[in-house]
């Protein structure tokens, strides 16, 4: 609904949702100031190893970590598909990861798409604010980001200050509360 009017066309609904989230999130503007990390004394880290080609074992180990039947994306594939069909799809998946590593992104725009759907927060939802947007992303993209995150995770302890006590494996935000006590 928009101002009491019921919208029925796809374009009208899309415009209403776009306007709602545009007002809610605001617009991106150019920054007036930038921060020079060199002037802050933040050390540089050699992250060139993160660019190494993905090994079959590394990809398989990551596939073993993804949930079996959770949230298929636009491709319809789940973790179970990758696990059960690995012997059949291995060469194609590894070729796709090799293409990503070599920055050959032709036709990869398809993998950068997602289905966005609105889930009602309660029965009788009829305003945009009454819905929760969710995004269904391709499992290949999830797998790629998981691979990259796993590579980076092993380096975070040395890269992130010990004062940062959350969002790093083995560190807990409750530690800050205990220190304050």
C-alpha positions in Angstrom: 0.0 0.0 0.0 1.1 3.5 -0.7 -0.8 6.3 1.0 -3.8 4.0 1.3 -3.7 3.0 -2.4 -3.2 -0.6 -3.3 -0.5 -1.1 -5.9 -0.8 -4.0 -8.2 1.7 -3.6 -11.0 5.2 -4.9 -10.6 6.8 -1.5 -11.6 4.7 0.4 -9.0 5.7 -2.1 -6.3 9.3 -2.0 -7.3 9.3 1.8 -7.2 7.6 1.9 -3.8 10.2 -0.5 -2.3 13.1 1.4 -4.0 11.8 4.7 -2.5 11.3 3.2 0.9 14.8 1.7 1.2 16.3 4.8 -0.5 14.9 7.0 2.3 15.7 4.5 5.0 19.4 3.9 3.9 20.1 7.3 2.3 22.3 7.9 -0.7 26.0 7.3 -1.0 27.9 10.6 -1.3 31.5 11.3 -2.0 33.8 11.6 1.1 35.1 15.0 1.9 38.1 13.7 3.8 40.2 10.6 3.5 42.4 8.9 6.1 46.0 8.1 5.4 46.7 4.7 7.0 50.4 5.3 6.7 50.2 8.4 8.9 48.4 6.3 11.5 51.3 4.0 11.8 49.4 0.9 10.9 51.8 -1.7 9.6 51.6 -3.2 6.1 51.1 -6.9 5.7 52.2 -9.1 2.9 48.9 -10.7 1.7 50.2 -12.0 -1.6 49.6 -15.6 -0.4 45.9 -14.8 -0.5 46.2 -14.6 -4.3 47.5 -18.1 -4.7 45.5 -20.5 -6.8 42.9 -22.5 -5.0 43.8 -26.1 -4.5 41.3 -28.9 -5.0 41.8 -29.9 -1.3 41.1 -26.3 -0.1 37.9 -26.1 -2.2 36.8 -29.6 -1.0 37.5 -28.8 2.7 35.4 -25.6 2.3 32.6 -27.5 0.6 32.6 -29.8 3.6 32.0 -26.8 5.9 28.9 -25.4 4.2 25.5 -26.5 5.4 23.8 -29.3 3.4 20.3 -27.9 2.8 20.4 -24.3 3.7 19.2 -21.5 1.4 19.7 -22.3 -2.3 20.3 -19.3 -4.4 19.2 -18.4 -7.9 21.1 -21.5 -9.2 19.0 -23.8 -7.0 22.2 -25.5 -5.7 22.8 -26.3 -2.0 25.8 -27.6 -0.1 24.4 -31.1 -0.6 24.6 -30.7 -4.3 28.3 -29.8 -4.2 29.1 -32.7 -1.8 27.1 -35.4 -3.6 28.1 -34.4 -7.1 31.7 -33.3 -6.4 33.2 -36.0 -8.6 31.1 -34.9 -11.5 31.4 -31.1 -11.1 34.9 -30.9 -9.7 36.6 -30.0 -13.0 34.1 -27.3 -13.8 34.1 -25.8 -10.3 37.9 -25.8 -10.2 37.9 -24.1 -13.7 35.6 -21.4 -12.4 37.8 -20.8 -9.4 40.8 -20.7 -11.7 39.1 -18.1 -13.8 38.3 -16.0 -10.7 42.0 -16.2 -9.6 43.1 -15.1 -13.1 40.5 -12.3 -13.1 38.8 -13.7 -16.2 35.3 -12.4 -15.3 33.5 -12.8 -18.6 29.9 -13.9 -17.9 30.6 -13.8 -14.1 28.0 -11.0 -13.8 25.4 -13.8 -13.6 27.0 -15.1 -10.3 26.9 -11.6 -8.9 23.1 -11.6 -9.0 20.7 -12.5 -6.3 17.0 -13.0 -5.7 15.7 -10.5 -3.2 12.4 -11.5 -1.6 10.3 -9.9 1.1 9.3 -12.0 4.1 6.3 -10.7 6.1 7.1 -9.9 9.7 3.6 -10.7 10.8 0.3 -11.8 9.4 -1.6 -9.1 7.5 1.6 -7.2 6.5 0.6 -4.6 3.8 3.3 -1.9 4.1 6.8 -2.1 2.9 8.1 -1.6 6.5 6.2 -4.7 7.5 8.5 -7.0 5.4 12.0 -8.2 5.9 14.1 -8.4 2.8 16.3 -11.4 2.3 18.7 -12.1 -0.5 19.3 -15.5 -2.0 22.9 -15.6 -3.4 24.4 -18.2 -5.7 26.2 -21.0 -3.7 29.3 -20.5 -5.9 29.6 -17.0 -4.6 29.1 -18.2 -1.1 31.7 -20.8 -1.6 34.2 -18.3 -3.0 33.7 -15.8 -0.2 34.1 -18.7 2.4 37.4 -19.8 0.7 38.7 -16.2 0.9 37.5 -15.7 4.5 39.2 -19.0 5.5 42.5 -17.8 4.0 42.3 -14.5 5.7 41.1 -15.9 9.1 44.5 -17.4 9.8 46.2 -14.0 9.6 43.7 -11.9 11.5 45.2 -12.5 14.9 48.4 -10.7 13.8 46.6 -8.1 11.8 44.0 -7.0 14.2 44.9 -5.3 17.5 44.4 -7.4 20.7 42.1 -4.7 21.9 39.6 -5.8 19.2 37.9 -8.5 21.1 35.0 -9.4 18.9 34.5 -10.9 15.4 37.8 -12.8 15.6 37.8 -16.5 16.4 38.9 -17.1 19.9 38.1 -13.5 21.1 34.9 -12.6 22.8 33.1 -9.3 23.2 32.3 -10.3 26.8 36.0 -9.9 27.6 35.6 -6.1 27.3 32.8 -6.2 29.8 34.9 -8.2 32.3 37.8 -5.8 31.8 35.6 -2.8 32.6 34.3 -4.6 35.8 
